[in-house]
Amino acid sequence: MQTGLTVGLTAVFATVAGLAMWPQGPDAAVAEVAKASQAFLAALPPELRTKATRPLADAERTQWNFVPGVYAGVPFGELAEPATRAAHALLHSLLSARGFQKTTAIMQLENVLHELESKDGHDASHRDPGRYTLLVFGEPAADGAFALRLQGHHVSLHFSCAGGHLASGTPQFLGSNPAELRSGAHAGTRILGAEEDLARALLLLCDDAQRARAVIAAVAPADVFLGPARTVDALGEQKGLPASAMTQGQQEVLWRLIEEFVHNLRPEFATTELARIRADFDGVHFAWAGGMEHGQGHYYRLHGRHFAIEYDNTQNDANHVHTVWRDLEHDFGGDVLRQHYEQHKHDPGHGHDEQAPVPAARR
């Protein structure tokens, strides 16, 4: 697949290697995010506003997890209706329609798990869509530095803004348990089904020699490698089949698979990220591990020069999916957010905490 002229020129004019390829001037999409963040905070009573905010320098900004738990931030279950609407508007400002639907559907799966696990008198109170939390770091402003996090069971989304641009939309973690609803009114629903189907299609399109390169292990790992507390180099060197060794048709499926993850972001943000990936597309490797038949535990990864995407479906008889997208250069905003903070930390208009530096992203 050839890189288009527009994308090539954009890459040439990227001012710093590894940074997002931004247009000149503030991004209108980030201004909308800042406005939606301000509206969300304004909809909260003082005690909840305190729970919903942390300084940009707070160490919590680079902490993440996806297991059921109690997380910093304001829980959805404590929001009144106006604040809930404002929270949803904030998510819409960050996510595409597809990304919003996936995220909220995963949150609602907690009701399914509550029903399943509360049978026979078991306590399943931890299965609750109201436990997902929103947390705002810094003071949202169109040209300022701030960050946002949505976190709970099987959802951990991070957005870092600096100088009027999205510095990073990662880590992005989405999971689904069950991966496929097999009973009830919504039987057959697969929230993350496209993520599996496209990868399987790509594997099936491979000839024997290509498949021998793509399949890196007969048994799938128990989980993704780039989970919480794991550094972005945990995958090691690239393995599998590179895009440069694929036919045009295979490359198109690979690109569609990448888009399935990146297009969880609102279109403006996704376009910038996809241009960055396209510039090094030939070097993206596709690797598969585990069974090739439906119902068998399986895993795959997409590993480029500056990003990695993983998918694992091995738990609960291969009906429990984990996915993660990590930026190998600037998770949590990386140096972009850090540099902006250092440049403006003495400017009261940016609302920075001057007592501590912005923590570096976990590498």
Secondary structure, 3 states (H helix, E strand, C coil): CCCCHHHHHHHHCCCCCCCCCCCCCCCHHHHHHHHHHHHHHHCCCHHHHHHHEECCCCHHHHCCCCCCCCCCCEEHHHCCHHHHHHHHHHHHHHECHHHHHHHHHHHHHHHHHHHHHCHHHCCCCCCCHHHCEEEEECCCCCCCCEEEEEEECCEEEEEEEECCEEEECCCEEEEECCCCCCCCCCCCCCCCHHHHHHHHHHHHHCCHHHHHHHEEECCCCCCCCCCCCCCCCCCCCCCCEEHHHCCHHHHHHHHHHHHHHHCCECHHHHHHHHHHHHCCHHHCEEEEEECCCCCCCEEEEEECCCEEEEEEECHHHHCCEEEEEEECCCHHHHHHHHHHHHHHCCCHHHCCCCCCCCCCCCC
